[in-house]
């Protein structure tokens, strides 16, 4: 998030972290060549 406030996702009771979907096609050589969707999240640490 581009802010320094507390994460709004933490306030939701399901405990799901912030994430975003990314669609991709599997590498060549795999049987399933259909486009897939994976969810990514990231954490920024400050020293």
Residue pairs with C-beta under 8 A, 6 or more apart in sequence:
1 7
1 18
7 18
9 16
9 17
9 18
17 41
18 41
19 39
19 40
19 41
20 39
20 40
20 41
21 37
21 38
21 39
22 37
22 38
22 39
22 40
23 35
23 36
23 37
24 35
24 36
24 37
24 38
25 33
25 34
25 35
25 36
26 32
26 33
26 36
